[in-house]
Amino acid sequence: MSEGISPLVWSTIAKCGAIASSFDAARSTLMDWGINVSLKRIERLTYLFGEIGINLRQSKILNLEIDHLLFSVVIDIKY
């Protein structure tokens, strides 16, 4: 909600921004649904949403790698 919109609206804007052929096409679709936002805001929210997703993915991968390394160390110590 730091963007001043609900998570549902933000994800809807990001989804339209990502799958539409252009941000202008996304804006047209969003306006049909009653969501009136500028092209700049659609672009910014779409990229920010994607960046958050990439960061979450990297965090999960790092946690998996750390857990795997810790598990390997425990196995080495036992045997």
N, CA, C and O atoms as a Tinker XYZ file with bonds, in Angstrom:
   316  protein
     1  N      0.817000   -1.198000    0.000000    73     2
     2  CA     0.000000    0.000000    0.000000    64     1     3
     3  C      0.863000    1.266000    0.000000    63     2     4     5
     4  O      0.333000    2.377000    0.032000    81     3
     5  N      2.170000    1.105000   -0.036000    73     3     6
     6  CA     3.046000    2.273000   -0.040000    64     5     7
     7  C      2.865000    3.120000   -1.297000    63     6     8     9
     8  O      3.267000    4.283000   -1.318000    81     7
     9  N      2.276000    2.564000   -2.326000    73     7    10
    10  CA     2.038000    3.299000   -3.566000    64     9    11
    11  C      0.702000    4.030000   -3.548000    63    10    12    13
    12  O      0.347000    4.693000   -4.523000    81    11
    13  N     -0.042000    3.919000   -2.453000    73    11    14
    14  CA    -1.326000    4.596000   -2.358000    64    13    15
    15  C     -2.461000    3.857000   -3.048000    63    14    16    17
    16  O     -3.535000    4.421000   -3.256000    81    15
    17  N     -2.232000    2.609000   -3.400000    73    15    18
    18  CA    -3.263000    1.783000   -4.016000    64    17    19
    19  C     -3.255000    0.414000   -3.335000    63    18    20    21
    20  O     -2.277000    0.023000   -2.698000    81    19
    21  N     -4.352000   -0.292000   -3.483000    73    19    22
    22  CA    -4.433000   -1.611000   -2.859000    64    21    23
    23  C     -3.552000   -2.611000   -3.614000    63    22    24    25
    24  O     -3.249000   -2.411000   -4.790000    81    23
    25  N     -3.146000   -3.682000   -2.939000    73    23    26
    26  CA    -2.355000   -4.704000   -3.632000    64    25    27
    27  C     -3.081000   -5.292000   -4.845000    63    26    28    29
    28  O     -2.444000   -5.622000   -5.845000    81    27
    29  N     -4.401000   -5.424000   -4.764000    73    27    30
    30  CA    -5.166000   -5.965000   -5.887000    64    29    31
    31  C     -5.081000   -5.041000   -7.107000    63    30    32    33
    32  O     -4.862000   -5.501000   -8.227000    81    31
    33  N     -5.255000   -3.748000   -6.880000    73    31    34
    34  CA    -5.172000   -2.791000   -7.994000    64    33    35
    35  C     -3.758000   -2.760000   -8.553000    63    34    36    37
    36  O     -3.569000   -2.729000   -9.769000    81    35
    37  N     -2.755000   -2.768000   -7.663000    73    35    38
    38  CA    -1.367000   -2.738000   -8.116000    64    37    39
    39  C     -1.053000   -3.965000   -8.960000    63    38    40    41
    40  O     -0.443000   -3.848000  -10.023000    81    39
    41  N     -1.467000   -5.141000   -8.494000    73    39    42
    42  CA    -1.170000   -6.351000   -9.270000    64    41    43
    43  C     -1.935000   -6.358000  -10.594000    63    42    44    45
    44  O     -1.435000   -6.871000  -11.595000    81    43
    45  N     -3.133000   -5.796000  -10.603000    73    43    46
    46  CA    -3.904000   -5.695000  -11.848000    64    45    47
    47  C     -3.211000   -4.770000  -12.836000    63    46    48    49
    48  O     -3.120000   -5.078000  -14.024000    81    47
    49  N     -2.726000   -3.642000  -12.346000    73    47    50
    50  CA    -1.997000   -2.697000  -13.205000    64    49    51
    51  C     -0.732000   -3.360000  -13.740000    63    50    52    53
    52  O     -0.434000   -3.267000  -14.930000    81    51
    53  N      0.009000   -4.027000  -12.864000    73    51    54
    54  CA     1.252000   -4.679000  -13.283000    64    53    55
    55  C      0.981000   -5.786000  -14.295000    63    54    56    57
    56  O      1.722000   -5.937000  -15.266000    81    55
    57  N     -0.079000   -6.557000  -14.070000    73    55    58
    58  CA    -0.424000   -7.635000  -15.005000    64    57    59
    59  C     -0.756000   -7.052000  -16.383000    63    58    60    61
    60  O     -0.272000   -7.539000  -17.405000    81    59
    61  N     -1.578000   -6.015000  -16.398000    73    59    62
    62  CA    -1.931000   -5.388000  -17.682000    64    61    63
    63  C     -0.699000   -4.775000  -18.343000    63    62    64    65
    64  O     -0.522000   -4.882000  -19.557000    81    63
    65  N      0.141000   -4.139000  -17.548000    73    63    66
    66  CA     1.356000   -3.534000  -18.090000    64    65    67
    67  C      2.299000   -4.562000  -18.676000    63    66    68    69
    68  O      3.005000   -4.285000  -19.646000    81    67
    69  N      2.315000   -5.758000  -18.087000    73    67    70
    70  CA     3.234000   -6.797000  -18.548000    64    69    71
    71  C      2.715000   -7.542000  -19.775000    63    70    72    73
    72  O      3.499000   -7.913000  -20.649000    81    71
    73  N      1.404000   -7.765000  -19.848000    73    71    74
    74  CA     0.897000   -8.593000  -20.950000    64    73    75
    75  C      0.388000   -7.800000  -22.148000    63    74    76    77
    76  O      0.236000   -8.355000  -23.236000    81    75
    77  N      0.128000   -6.529000  -21.964000    73    75    78
    78  CA    -0.372000   -5.715000  -23.080000    64    77    79
    79  C      0.760000   -5.447000  -24.078000    63    78    80    81
    80  O      1.941000   -5.518000  -23.737000    81    79
    81  N      0.376000   -5.146000  -25.291000    73    79    82
    82  CA     1.380000   -4.876000  -26.324000    64    81    83
    83  C      2.106000   -3.555000  -26.072000    63    82    84    85
    84  O      3.195000   -3.333000  -26.601000    81    83
    85  N      1.503000   -2.681000  -25.266000    73    83    86
    86  CA     2.134000   -1.409000  -24.914000    64    85    87
    87  C      1.491000   -0.898000  -23.624000    63    86    88    89
    88  O      0.434000   -1.376000  -23.212000    81    87
    89  N      2.131000    0.062000  -23.006000    73    87    90
    90  CA     1.545000    0.655000  -21.798000    64    89    91
    91  C      0.279000    1.439000  -22.155000    63    90    92    93
    92  O     -0.631000    1.566000  -21.335000    81    91
    93  N      0.230000    1.959000  -23.374000    73    91    94
    94  CA    -0.974000    2.657000  -23.830000    64    93    95
    95  C     -2.153000    1.679000  -23.935000    63    94    96    97
    96  O     -3.274000    2.007000  -23.548000    81    95
    97  N     -1.890000    0.479000  -24.462000    73    95    98
    98  CA    -2.935000   -0.549000  -24.546000    64    97    99
    99  C     -3.366000   -0.975000  -23.140000    63    98   100   101
   100  O     -4.550000   -1.197000  -22.887000    81    99
   101  N     -2.401000   -1.086000  -22.234000    73    99   102
   102  CA    -2.717000   -1.435000  -20.845000    64   101   103
   103  C     -3.593000   -0.349000  -20.223000    63   102   104   105
   104  O     -4.547000   -0.649000  -19.506000    81   103
   105  N     -3.264000    0.909000  -20.501000    73   103   106
   106  CA    -4.041000    2.021000  -19.948000    64   105   107
   107  C     -5.478000    1.983000  -20.468000    63   106   108   109
   108  O     -6.419000    2.250000  -19.721000    81   107
   109  N     -5.641000    1.658000  -21.719000    73   107   110
   110  CA    -6.979000    1.568000  -22.299000    64   109   111
   111  C     -7.796000    0.468000  -21.616000    63   110   112   113
   112  O     -8.964000    0.673000  -21.285000    81   111
   113  N     -7.183000   -0.691000  -21.410000    73   111   114
   114  CA    -7.859000   -1.801000  -20.723000    64   113   115
   115  C     -8.223000   -1.411000  -19.299000    63   114   116   117
   116  O     -9.340000   -1.652000  -18.842000    81   115
   117  N     -7.268000   -0.807000  -18.604000    73   115   118
   118  CA    -7.512000   -0.398000  -17.217000    64   117   119
   119  C     -8.624000    0.640000  -17.141000    63   118   120   121
   120  O     -9.456000    0.590000  -16.235000    81   119
   121  N     -8.646000    1.576000  -18.077000    73   119   122
   122  CA    -9.696000    2.592000  -18.077000    64   121   123
   123  C    -11.071000    1.955000  -18.311000    63   122   124   125
   124  O    -12.068000    2.398000  -17.741000    81   123
   125  N    -11.119000    0.908000  -19.158000    73   123   126
   126  CA   -12.377000    0.177000  -19.361000    64   125   127
   127  C    -12.874000   -0.450000  -18.060000    63   126   128   129
   128  O    -14.077000   -0.607000  -17.857000    81   127
   129  N    -11.935000   -0.806000  -17.182000    73   127   130
   130  CA   -12.276000   -1.420000  -15.893000    64   129   131
   131  C    -12.496000   -0.376000  -14.790000    63   130   132   133
   132  O    -12.773000   -0.723000  -13.641000    81   131
   133  N    -12.369000    0.898000  -15.151000    73   131   134
   134  CA   -12.589000    1.963000  -14.172000    64   133   135
   135  C    -11.357000    2.359000  -13.384000    63   134   136   137
   136  O    -11.459000    3.064000  -12.380000    81   135
   137  N    -10.191000    1.911000  -13.834000    73   135   138
   138  CA    -8.928000    2.268000  -13.164000    64   137   139
   139  C     -8.248000    3.323000  -14.030000    63   138   140   141
   140  O     -7.757000    3.024000  -15.118000    81   139
   141  N     -8.224000    4.556000  -13.538000    73   139   142
   142  CA    -7.678000    5.665000  -14.310000    64   141   143
   143  C     -6.301000    6.044000  -13.762000    63   142   144   145
   144  O     -6.190000    6.693000  -12.722000    81   143
   145  N     -5.263000    5.630000  -14.474000    73   143   146
   146  CA    -3.885000    5.947000  -14.083000    64   145   147
   147  C     -3.120000    6.417000  -15.312000    63   146   148   149
   148  O     -3.485000    6.103000  -16.445000    81   147
   149  N     -2.066000    7.166000  -15.073000    73   147   150
   150  CA    -1.265000    7.692000  -16.179000    64   149   151
   151  C     -0.358000    6.607000  -16.753000    63   150   152   153
   152  O     -0.087000    5.592000  -16.110000    81   151
   153  N      0.101000    6.848000  -17.973000    73   151   154
   154  CA     1.044000    5.920000  -18.605000    64   153   155
   155  C      2.310000    5.770000  -17.781000    63   154   156   157
   156  O      2.818000    4.663000  -17.605000    81   155
   157  N      2.814000    6.882000  -17.280000    73   155   158
   158  CA     4.038000    6.859000  -16.463000    64   157   159
   159  C      3.856000    5.979000  -15.237000    63   158   160   161
   160  O      4.748000    5.210000  -14.877000    81   159
   161  N      2.689000    6.096000  -14.591000    73   159   162
   162  CA     2.438000    5.321000  -13.371000    64   161   163
   163  C      2.297000    3.839000  -13.698000    63   162   164   165
   164  O      2.772000    2.992000  -12.942000    81   163
   165  N      1.653000    3.517000  -14.810000    73   163   166
   166  CA     1.548000    2.115000  -15.229000    64   165   167
   167  C      2.939000    1.540000  -15.453000    63   166   168   169
   168  O      3.249000    0.442000  -14.988000    81   167
   169  N      3.768000    2.281000  -16.160000    73   167   170
   170  CA     5.134000    1.823000  -16.429000    64   169   171
   171  C      5.912000    1.635000  -15.132000    63   170   172   173
   172  O      6.554000    0.604000  -14.935000    81   171
   173  N      5.856000    2.627000  -14.247000    73   171   174
   174  CA     6.607000    2.570000  -12.994000    64   173   175
   175  C      6.139000    1.415000  -12.117000    63   174   176   177
   176  O      6.959000    0.672000  -11.577000    81   175
   177  N      4.827000    1.260000  -11.973000    73   175   178
   178  CA     4.291000    0.194000  -11.128000    64   177   179
   179  C      4.585000   -1.189000  -11.712000    63   178   180   181
   180  O      4.854000   -2.135000  -10.972000    81   179
   181  N      4.531000   -1.300000  -13.031000    73   179   182
   182  CA     4.828000   -2.579000  -13.675000    64   181   183
   183  C      6.275000   -2.977000  -13.425000    63   182   184   185
   184  O      6.553000   -4.111000  -13.034000    81   183
   185  N      7.198000   -2.043000  -13.651000    73   183   186
   186  CA     8.611000   -2.356000  -13.435000    64   185   187
   187  C      8.918000   -2.597000  -11.957000    63   186   188   189
   188  O      9.700000   -3.489000  -11.627000    81   187
   189  N      8.315000   -1.819000  -11.074000    73   187   190
   190  CA     8.540000   -2.003000   -9.639000    64   189   191
   191  C      8.015000   -3.359000   -9.176000    63   190   192   193
   192  O      8.670000   -4.037000   -8.384000    81   191
   193  N      6.839000   -3.760000   -9.661000    73   191   194
   194  CA     6.261000   -5.056000   -9.323000    64   193   195
   195  C      7.198000   -6.174000   -9.783000    63   194   196   197
   196  O      7.442000   -7.129000   -9.046000    81   195
   197  N      7.715000   -6.049000  -10.993000    73   195   198
   198  CA     8.661000   -7.037000  -11.512000    64   197   199
   199  C      9.939000   -7.093000  -10.708000    63   198   200   201
   200  O     10.470000   -8.173000  -10.448000    81   199
   201  N     10.436000   -5.930000  -10.312000    73   199   202
   202  CA    11.662000   -5.855000   -9.506000    64   201   203
   203  C     11.463000   -6.535000   -8.153000    63   202   204   205
   204  O     12.346000   -7.249000   -7.677000    81   203
   205  N     10.318000   -6.316000   -7.542000    73   203   206
   206  CA    10.016000   -6.962000   -6.266000    64   205   207
   207  C      9.984000   -8.480000   -6.445000    63   206   208   209
   208  O     10.506000   -9.218000   -5.610000    81   207
   209  N      9.373000   -8.941000   -7.529000    73   207   210
   210  CA     9.322000  -10.372000   -7.817000    64   209   211
   211  C     10.697000  -10.977000   -8.008000    63   210   212   213
   212  O     10.980000  -12.062000   -7.501000    81   211
   213  N     11.551000  -10.279000   -8.736000    73   211   214
   214  CA    12.923000  -10.757000   -8.956000    64   213   215
   215  C     13.676000  -10.816000   -7.631000    63   214   216   217
   216  O     14.393000  -11.782000   -7.370000    81   215
   217  N     13.520000   -9.798000   -6.798000    73   215   218
   218  CA    14.196000   -9.791000   -5.496000    64   217   219
   219  C     13.716000  -10.923000   -4.601000    63   218   220   221
   220  O     14.517000  -11.544000   -3.902000    81   219
   221  N     12.407000  -11.197000   -4.617000    73   219   222
   222  CA    11.879000  -12.322000   -3.834000    64   221   223
   223  C     12.445000  -13.645000   -4.332000    63   222   224   225
   224  O     12.808000  -14.515000   -3.541000    81   223
   225  N     12.514000  -13.782000   -5.637000    73   223   226
   226  CA    13.065000  -15.009000   -6.225000    64   225   227
   227  C     14.516000  -15.190000   -5.814000    63   226   228   229
   228  O     14.915000  -16.283000   -5.412000    81   227
   229  N     15.304000  -14.137000   -5.909000    73   227   230
   230  CA    16.713000  -14.213000   -5.528000    64   229   231
   231  C     16.868000  -14.549000   -4.046000    63   230   232   233
   232  O     17.759000  -15.310000   -3.668000    81   231
   233  N     16.011000  -13.988000   -3.221000    73   231   234
   234  CA    16.049000  -14.268000   -1.793000    64   233   235
   235  C     15.758000  -15.744000   -1.515000    63   234   236   237
   236  O     16.435000  -16.374000   -0.703000    81   235
   237  N     14.748000  -16.288000   -2.192000    73   235   238
   238  CA    14.407000  -17.714000   -2.022000    64   237   239
   239  C     15.558000  -18.601000   -2.480000    63   238   240   241
   240  O     15.895000  -19.574000   -1.807000    81   239
   241  N     16.161000  -18.274000   -3.614000    73   239   242
   242  CA    17.287000  -19.054000   -4.121000    64   241   243
   243  C     18.447000  -19.015000   -3.132000    63   242   244   245
   244  O     19.054000  -20.045000   -2.838000    81   243
   245  N     18.749000  -17.833000   -2.623000    73   243   246
   246  CA    19.835000  -17.691000   -1.654000    64   245   247
   247  C     19.545000  -18.507000   -0.400000    63   246   248   249
   248  O     20.433000  -19.187000    0.115000    81   247
   249  N     18.313000  -18.447000    0.095000    73   247   250
   250  CA    17.954000  -19.227000    1.283000    64   249   251
   251  C     18.086000  -20.723000    1.021000    63   250   252   253
   252  O     18.555000  -21.462000    1.887000    81   251
   253  N     17.682000  -21.175000   -0.155000    73   251   254
   254  CA    17.838000  -22.589000   -0.508000    64   253   255
   255  C     19.308000  -22.985000   -0.561000    63   254   256   257
   256  O     19.681000  -24.059000   -0.087000    81   255
   257  N     20.144000  -22.124000   -1.134000    73   255   258
   258  CA    21.576000  -22.407000   -1.213000    64   257   259
   259  C     22.197000  -22.462000    0.176000    63   258   260   261
   260  O     23.019000  -23.336000    0.453000    81   259
   261  N     21.812000  -21.541000    1.048000    73   259   262
   262  CA    22.343000  -21.518000    2.418000    64   261   263
   263  C     21.910000  -22.772000    3.159000    63   262   264   265
   264  O     22.723000  -23.404000    3.833000    81   263
   265  N     20.631000  -23.140000    3.041000    73   263   266
   266  CA    20.146000  -24.355000    3.700000    64   265   267
   267  C     20.880000  -25.585000    3.179000    63   266   268   269
   268  O     21.224000  -26.480000    3.951000    81   267
   269  N     21.117000  -25.630000    1.874000    73   267   270
   270  CA    21.828000  -26.766000    1.288000    64   269   271
   271  C     23.257000  -26.821000    1.831000    63   270   272   273
   272  O     23.757000  -27.893000    2.173000    81   271
   273  N     23.908000  -25.663000    1.906000    73   271   274
   274  CA    25.274000  -25.628000    2.429000    64   273   275
   275  C     25.309000  -26.047000    3.898000    63   274   276   277
   276  O     26.197000  -26.792000    4.312000    81   275
   277  N     24.342000  -25.568000    4.686000    73   275   278
   278  CA    24.296000  -25.955000    6.093000    64   277   279
   279  C     24.050000  -27.449000    6.230000    63   278   280   281
   280  O     24.669000  -28.099000    7.072000    81   279
   281  N     23.167000  -27.997000    5.426000    73   279   282
   282  CA    22.866000  -29.422000    5.455000    64   281   283
   283  C     24.116000  -30.225000    5.082000    63   282   284   285
   284  O     24.394000  -31.258000    5.691000    81   283
   285  N     24.867000  -29.754000    4.090000    73   283   286
   286  CA    26.106000  -30.428000    3.673000    64   285   287
   287  C     27.133000  -30.436000    4.791000    63   286   288   289
   288  O     27.828000  -31.432000    4.988000    81   287
   289  N     27.233000  -29.347000    5.516000    73   287   290
   290  CA    28.183000  -29.250000    6.620000    64   289   291
   291  C     27.791000  -30.215000    7.732000    63   290   292   293
   292  O     28.654000  -30.876000    8.311000    81   291
   293  N     26.508000  -30.302000    8.034000    73   291   294
   294  CA    26.032000  -31.227000    9.069000    64   293   295
   295  C     26.326000  -32.661000    8.675000    63   294   296   297
   296  O     26.739000  -33.454000    9.521000    81   295
   297  N     26.126000  -33.016000    7.423000    73   295   298
   298  CA    26.400000  -34.379000    6.957000    64   297   299
   299  C     27.891000  -34.662000    7.053000    63   298   300   301
   300  O     28.278000  -35.752000    7.473000    81   299
   301  N     28.732000  -33.717000    6.676000    73   299   302
   302  CA    30.191000  -33.904000    6.742000    64   301   303
   303  C     30.637000  -34.110000    8.188000    63   302   304   305
   304  O     31.521000  -34.926000    8.450000    81   303
   305  N     30.055000  -33.403000    9.099000    73   303   306
   306  CA    30.445000  -33.514000   10.506000    64   305   307
   307  C     30.051000  -34.878000   11.060000    63   306   308   309
   308  O     30.805000  -35.470000   11.833000    81   307
   309  N     28.890000  -35.380000   10.680000    73   307   310
   310  CA    28.408000  -36.662000   11.196000    64   309   311
   311  C     29.229000  -37.830000   10.655000    63   310   312   313
   312  O     29.408000  -38.827000   11.355000    81   311
   313  N     29.729000  -37.728000    9.431000    73   311   314
   314  CA    30.408000  -38.874000    8.812000    64   313   315
   315  C     31.853000  -38.632000    8.696000    63   314   316
   316  O     32.585000  -39.488000    8.199000    81   315
